[in-house]
Amino acid sequence: MADTVKILKPNLLVVEGHDDELFFNALVKHLNLGDIQILPIGGKTKLCENLRALTISPGFANAASITIVRDADDNPKGAFQSVQDALKSAGLPSPEKAFERYEQEPRVMVMILPEEGKTGALEDLCLNSVANDTIIYCVEKHFSCLKEQKISLPQNPAKAKVQVFLGSKEKSGKRLGEAAQAGYWPMDSDAFAQIRKSLCEIGA
């Protein structure tokens, strides 16, 4: 990462991959936050090495804040601990709880999605944001039918439901991040309230 990243803005938002980058780009644009630079880390397994590389990237010394975004998956506590370990390995301060900011510069915050203490991922928040959409009723019927027919369900239901939901749109085939760019996820939804609040606090 050190060879390819140049720090251009004071507030850094480190996300897992390209899909997350597109989603948060759309959300940051929606919130009109122009001082946040979004950096995909290349997957959670590369967080430790790439975070260390980030600290020696050109312009890093001017970074005022760093926010790490990670999915909880099936282990929220373990996900947060892994980010803490990566921060300490990179010589960076580590907050004691998710969504709490370490106040000495560089200010550090860790977002564990969908929310503190809950299993899941960004996909769960996106599905919650469209919970009242008529398509969701059809998506749930689809998976109920699979269960009734004793067809093995996907290992990650949220990811599968997002795919079915997006496949039901007039312009189908988009990934989660592309769907955010296209406006398919309502960014003002209560589902995104916590991450909206955290993003707005980054530069405060």
C-alpha positions as a Markdown table, in Angstrom:
| # | Residue | x | y | z |
|---|---|---|---|---|
| 1 | Met | 0.0 | 0.0 | 0.0 |
| 2 | Ala | 2.9 | 2.4 | 0.8 |
| 3 | Asp | 3.9 | 2.4 | -2.9 |
| 4 | Thr | 0.4 | 3.1 | -4.3 |
| 5 | Val | -1.3 | 5.4 | -1.7 |
| 6 | Lys | -0.8 | 9.1 | -1.3 |
| 7 | Ile | -2.6 | 10.8 | 1.6 |
| 8 | Leu | -4.4 | 13.7 | 0.1 |
| 9 | Lys | -7.0 | 14.5 | 2.8 |
| 10 | Pro | -6.9 | 14.9 | 6.6 |
| 11 | Asn | -9.4 | 12.2 | 7.5 |
| 12 | Leu | -8.8 | 8.6 | 6.4 |
| 13 | Leu | -11.6 | 6.0 | 6.1 |
| 14 | Val | -10.1 | 2.5 | 5.8 |
| 15 | Val | -12.6 | -0.1 | 4.4 |
| 16 | Glu | -12.3 | -3.7 | 3.5 |
| 17 | Gly | -12.6 | -3.7 | -0.3 |
| 18 | His | -13.8 | -2.1 | -3.5 |
| 19 | Asp | -17.5 | -2.7 | -2.8 |
| 20 | Asp | -17.2 | -1.0 | 0.6 |
| 21 | Glu | -15.2 | 1.8 | -1.1 |
| 22 | Leu | -18.1 | 2.5 | -3.6 |
| 23 | Phe | -20.7 | 2.4 | -0.8 |
| 24 | Phe | -18.9 | 4.8 | 1.5 |
| 25 | Asn | -18.0 | 7.1 | -1.4 |
| 26 | Ala | -21.8 | 7.4 | -2.1 |
| 27 | Leu | -22.5 | 8.0 | 1.5 |
| 28 | Val | -19.8 | 10.6 | 2.0 |
| 29 | Lys | -21.0 | 12.4 | -1.1 |
| 30 | His | -24.6 | 12.3 | 0.2 |
| 31 | Leu | -23.4 | 13.9 | 3.4 |
| 32 | Asn | -21.3 | 16.4 | 1.5 |
| 33 | Leu | -18.1 | 15.5 | 3.5 |
| 34 | Gly | -15.3 | 16.6 | 1.3 |
| 35 | Asp | -12.4 | 16.1 | 3.7 |
| 36 | Ile | -12.5 | 12.2 | 3.9 |
| 37 | Gln | -10.3 | 10.0 | 1.8 |
| 38 | Ile | -11.5 | 6.4 | 1.4 |
| 39 | Leu | -8.9 | 3.7 | 1.3 |
| 40 | Pro | -9.7 | 0.0 | 0.5 |
| 41 | Ile | -7.4 | -2.2 | 2.5 |
| 42 | Gly | -7.7 | -5.3 | 0.3 |
| 43 | Gly | -9.7 | -7.5 | 2.7 |
| 44 | Lys | -9.8 | -8.0 | 6.4 |
| 45 | Thr | -7.0 | -10.5 | 6.4 |
| 46 | Lys | -4.6 | -7.9 | 5.0 |
| 47 | Leu | -5.5 | -5.2 | 7.5 |
| 48 | Cys | -2.5 | -5.6 | 9.7 |
| 49 | Glu | 0.2 | -5.5 | 7.0 |
| 50 | Asn | -1.5 | -2.8 | 5.0 |
| 51 | Leu | -2.2 | -0.6 | 8.0 |
| 52 | Arg | 1.5 | -0.7 | 8.8 |
| 53 | Ala | 2.2 | 0.3 | 5.2 |
| 54 | Leu | -0.3 | 3.1 | 5.4 |
| 55 | Thr | 1.6 | 4.7 | 8.2 |
| 56 | Ile | 4.7 | 5.2 | 6.0 |
| 57 | Ser | 2.7 | 6.4 | 3.0 |
| 58 | Pro | 3.5 | 9.9 | 1.7 |
| 59 | Gly | 1.4 | 12.5 | 3.6 |
| 60 | Phe | 0.4 | 10.2 | 6.4 |
| 61 | Ala | 2.0 | 12.5 | 9.0 |
| 62 | Asn | -0.6 | 15.1 | 8.1 |
| 63 | Ala | -3.5 | 12.7 | 8.8 |
| 64 | Ala | -5.8 | 14.1 | 11.6 |
| 65 | Ser | -8.0 | 11.0 | 11.9 |
| 66 | Ile | -8.2 | 7.4 | 10.9 |
| 67 | Thr | -11.4 | 5.4 | 10.9 |
| 68 | Ile | -11.4 | 1.6 | 10.3 |
| 69 | Val | -14.5 | -0.1 | 9.0 |
| 70 | Arg | -14.9 | -3.9 | 9.4 |
| 71 | Asp | -17.8 | -6.3 | 9.2 |
| 72 | Ala | -18.6 | -8.2 | 12.4 |
| 73 | Asp | -19.4 | -11.4 | 10.5 |
| 74 | Asp | -20.2 | -14.0 | 13.1 |
| 75 | Asn | -17.9 | -12.7 | 15.8 |
| 76 | Pro | -18.3 | -9.0 | 16.7 |
| 77 | Lys | -15.9 | -9.2 | 19.7 |
| 78 | Gly | -13.3 | -11.0 | 17.6 |
| 79 | Ala | -13.6 | -8.5 | 14.7 |
| 80 | Phe | -13.0 | -5.5 | 17.0 |
| 81 | Gln | -10.1 | -7.3 | 18.7 |
| 82 | Ser | -8.5 | -7.9 | 15.3 |
| 83 | Val | -8.7 | -4.2 | 14.4 |
| 84 | Gln | -7.2 | -3.3 | 17.8 |
| 85 | Asp | -4.4 | -5.7 | 17.2 |
| 86 | Ala | -3.7 | -4.2 | 13.8 |
| 87 | Leu | -3.7 | -0.7 | 15.1 |
| 88 | Lys | -1.3 | -1.6 | 17.9 |
| 89 | Ser | 0.9 | -3.4 | 15.4 |
| 90 | Ala | 1.0 | -0.3 | 13.3 |
| 91 | Gly | 1.9 | 1.9 | 16.3 |
| 92 | Leu | -1.4 | 3.6 | 16.3 |
| 93 | Pro | -3.7 | 4.3 | 19.2 |
| 94 | Ser | -6.7 | 2.0 | 19.7 |
| 95 | Pro | -10.1 | 2.9 | 21.2 |
| 96 | Glu | -11.6 | 0.7 | 23.8 |
| 97 | Lys | -15.0 | 0.3 | 22.1 |
| 98 | Ala | -16.4 | 0.4 | 18.6 |
| 99 | Phe | -17.8 | 3.7 | 17.5 |
| 100 | Glu | -15.9 | 5.6 | 20.2 |
| 101 | Arg | -13.1 | 7.9 | 19.1 |
| 102 | Tyr | -9.6 | 8.0 | 20.6 |
| 103 | Glu | -9.2 | 11.8 | 21.0 |
| 104 | Gln | -5.5 | 12.3 | 20.7 |
| 105 | Glu | -4.2 | 12.8 | 17.1 |
| 106 | Pro | -4.4 | 10.9 | 15.0 |
| 107 | Arg | -7.9 | 10.5 | 16.2 |
| 108 | Val | -8.9 | 6.8 | 15.7 |
| 109 | Met | -12.3 | 5.3 | 15.5 |
| 110 | Val | -13.4 | 1.7 | 14.7 |
| 111 | Met | -16.8 | 0.9 | 13.1 |
| 112 | Ile | -17.9 | -2.7 | 13.4 |
| 113 | Leu | -20.9 | -3.3 | 11.1 |
| 114 | Pro | -23.8 | -3.7 | 11.3 |
| 115 | Glu | -23.5 | -2.2 | 14.9 |
| 116 | Glu | -21.7 | -2.8 | 18.1 |
| 117 | Gly | -22.2 | -6.3 | 19.6 |
| 118 | Lys | -24.3 | -7.6 | 16.6 |
| 119 | Thr | -23.3 | -10.2 | 14.1 |
| 120 | Gly | -23.6 | -9.4 | 10.4 |
| 121 | Ala | -22.1 | -7.0 | 7.9 |
| 122 | Leu | -22.8 | -4.0 | 5.7 |
| 123 | Glu | -25.2 | -6.1 | 3.7 |
| 124 | Asp | -27.5 | -6.3 | 6.7 |
| 125 | Leu | -27.6 | -2.5 | 7.0 |
| 126 | Cys | -28.5 | -2.2 | 3.3 |
| 127 | Leu | -31.3 | -4.8 | 3.6 |
| 128 | Asn | -32.6 | -3.0 | 6.7 |
| 129 | Ser | -32.7 | 0.3 | 4.7 |
| 130 | Val | -35.1 | -1.2 | 2.2 |
| 131 | Ala | -37.1 | -3.3 | 4.6 |
| 132 | Asn | -40.4 | -1.7 | 3.5 |
| 133 | Asp | -39.6 | -2.1 | -0.2 |
| 134 | Thr | -42.1 | -4.4 | -1.9 |
| 135 | Ile | -39.2 | -6.3 | -3.5 |
| 136 | Ile | -38.1 | -7.5 | 0.0 |
| 137 | Tyr | -41.4 | -9.3 | 0.4 |
| 138 | Cys | -40.6 | -11.2 | -2.8 |
| 139 | Val | -37.0 | -11.8 | -1.7 |
| 140 | Glu | -38.2 | -13.4 | 1.5 |
| 141 | Lys | -40.7 | -15.5 | -0.4 |
| 142 | His | -37.9 | -16.7 | -2.6 |
| 143 | Phe | -35.9 | -18.0 | 0.4 |
| 144 | Ser | -39.0 | -19.5 | 2.1 |
| 145 | Cys | -39.6 | -21.4 | -1.1 |
| 146 | Leu | -36.1 | -22.8 | -1.1 |
| 147 | Lys | -36.5 | -23.9 | 2.5 |
| 148 | Glu | -39.9 | -25.5 | 1.7 |
| 149 | Gln | -38.3 | -27.4 | -1.2 |
| 150 | Lys | -35.5 | -28.6 | 1.2 |
| 151 | Ile | -32.9 | -26.8 | -1.0 |
| 152 | Ser | -29.8 | -25.9 | 0.9 |
| 153 | Leu | -29.8 | -22.2 | 1.8 |
| 154 | Pro | -26.7 | -20.0 | 1.1 |
| 155 | Gln | -24.1 | -19.9 | 3.8 |
| 156 | Asn | -24.4 | -16.1 | 3.9 |
| 157 | Pro | -28.1 | -15.2 | 3.7 |
| 158 | Ala | -27.6 | -11.4 | 3.8 |
| 159 | Lys | -25.2 | -11.4 | 0.8 |
| 160 | Ala | -27.6 | -13.8 | -1.0 |
| 161 | Lys | -30.6 | -11.6 | -0.3 |
| 162 | Val | -28.8 | -8.5 | -1.5 |
| 163 | Gln | -28.0 | -10.3 | -4.8 |
| 164 | Val | -31.7 | -11.3 | -5.2 |
| 165 | Phe | -32.9 | -7.8 | -4.3 |
| 166 | Leu | -30.5 | -6.2 | -6.8 |
| 167 | Gly | -31.3 | -8.8 | -9.4 |
| 168 | Ser | -34.9 | -7.8 | -9.2 |
| 169 | Lys | -34.2 | -4.2 | -10.2 |
| 170 | Glu | -34.9 | -2.9 | -13.7 |
| 171 | Lys | -31.1 | -2.5 | -14.2 |
| 172 | Ser | -30.0 | -5.7 | -12.6 |
| 173 | Gly | -26.5 | -7.1 | -12.0 |
| 174 | Lys | -25.1 | -4.4 | -9.8 |
| 175 | Arg | -23.0 | -5.2 | -6.8 |
| 176 | Leu | -23.7 | -3.6 | -3.4 |
| 177 | Gly | -21.3 | -0.7 | -3.9 |
| 178 | Glu | -22.5 | -0.1 | -7.4 |
| 179 | Ala | -26.1 | -0.1 | -6.1 |
| 180 | Ala | -25.1 | 2.6 | -3.6 |
| 181 | Gln | -23.7 | 4.7 | -6.4 |
| 182 | Ala | -27.0 | 4.2 | -8.3 |
| 183 | Gly | -29.1 | 5.3 | -5.4 |
| 184 | Tyr | -30.7 | 2.0 | -4.6 |
| 185 | Trp | -30.0 | 2.2 | -0.9 |
| 186 | Pro | -31.8 | 5.2 | 0.8 |
| 187 | Met | -28.9 | 6.9 | 2.5 |
| 188 | Asp | -31.3 | 8.8 | 4.9 |
| 189 | Ser | -32.7 | 5.6 | 6.3 |
| 190 | Asp | -32.5 | 5.0 | 10.0 |
| 191 | Ala | -30.5 | 1.9 | 9.2 |
| 192 | Phe | -27.5 | 4.0 | 8.4 |
| 193 | Ala | -28.0 | 6.5 | 11.3 |
| 194 | Gln | -25.0 | 5.4 | 13.3 |
| 195 | Ile | -22.5 | 5.4 | 10.5 |
| 196 | Arg | -23.9 | 8.7 | 9.3 |
| 197 | Lys | -23.3 | 10.2 | 12.7 |
| 198 | Ser | -19.8 | 8.7 | 13.0 |
| 199 | Leu | -18.8 | 10.0 | 9.6 |
| 200 | Cys | -20.0 | 13.5 | 10.4 |
| 201 | Glu | -18.0 | 13.4 | 13.7 |
| 202 | Ile | -14.8 | 12.4 | 11.9 |
| 203 | Gly | -13.7 | 15.9 | 11.1 |
| 204 | Ala | -15.3 | 17.6 | 14.0 |
